[in-house]
Amino acid sequence: MPTISALLLFAAAIILMVIAIARFKVHPFLAILGTALLLALLLGVPFADIPDVIGKGFGGVSSGIALVIIFGTFIGSVLEYTGGAVALARAVERVVGKRHPRLAMMLIGWIVSIPVFCDSGFVLVSPIGKSLARRSGSSLVPLMLALAAGLFASHVFIPPTPGPVAAAGMVGLEDHLLLVIGLGAVISLLSLIPAYFFAGRVGRHVQAAEPAGEALASEDERHCSAALAFLPIILPIVLMAMGSVAALTDLPQALATALTFLGKPVIALMIALLSCLPLLMRQKMIGQFYDITQASLKTAGPIIFITAAGGVLGAVVVASGFVDIIKESGQALKTLGVVFPFLIAAILKSAQGSSTVAITTTASMMGMFSDSGSMMSALGFTSPLAAALVVMAIGAGAMTVSHANDSYFWVVTGFGGIKARDGYRTMTLMTLIMGLTAIAIIALAAALLI
């Protein structure tokens, strides 16, 4: 098939997928699967091979990353239900203090959203921002924008948040998750610098509306142990770091084997999940363990299915020979570098609203960095560092931009005391600035390092 025809068919299929999700409200799982099947037919995958391609694409991704998504979601649910997220926020507030309320809210959001979805995190933590605004005499809107930025940054960049952890697995970085966490922490914090000043400058000129009530900030939650709440976040990072050290140093065989085992993301997150038990016992919520498990699985299920559907799309891209076309005539795309996955994710994010869908769909198109037949290989991203930078670029695209089709936009405006008409010049513009800042940093890092 001619290059131009293949590219046009690929673009048309993606546009149809976006329209199906955004305009006709087709669930992303069905829209992505339908797009994969359509591409398989249009790009000439033999009929007899299509069932195997779908099965392998679906099973390969879900088997590799499903447990990591479940454990990460479970940890977030425990912190949400027990009040651990609020305890984390209170701890940061005490450290930073009311002298720097905007910085306090931004750091609170950044920490809380590592395990907790940004939507839930904002609802949980916004009452603290309202209280801090009253005590410090600060305007409410700048604090709410700072909180929104902090939550959003870690939501799209730092595992074990389901979006970035799924992307890491889909590009072949499940054994390099610590690298993704480290890069995600650095990129997310750097993207918050312009957001901090934007929130202060623009927020002061926006009149606050009547925010939603202060639900979920009960006295029981305020008395939750911050140390126990931090444990499930810090523990897996430490374990994965020890596993990386074991791989790089000359340790006794038995110790190296043990550390490597404990440092595997699935094992590290499983241990982190077990470390939530003292928090549940402290809050006398062991009796609700079953309900929390059910809620976690309901949250993780759609993400796993969408991720697996994305795996089917990636498998079709490889089986159709589309990647070979890119290799033969993809100099323009190679010139774009990490900006290419950024643009794909940004288009998907802006069109259909969900950052997680944008992240997983884009990552599925890119494929494994170790697979010579993947889009990653065609574009020259063939090392763990290059793949991690691609994950960061996808995350940057997935924050560009939040507007009316994004549930988080309405959570921030509704609970943050921002009138809906002001949401575009505050939340939307701020996420645009954050996304562009992040991709500029990532592109610079890619130019210097890969």
Helices and strands as residue ranges (DSSP letters): H 3-22, H 28-42, G 47-49, H 50-82, H 84-96, H 101-112, H 118-136, H 140-157, H 162-170, G 174-176, H 177-203, H 219-222, H 226-248, H 253-263, H 265-274, H 277-282, G 286-288, H 289-319, H 322-329, H 331-336, H 339-352, H 355-366, H 375-378, H 384-397, H 407-415, G 420-422, H 423-423, I 424-428, H 429-449
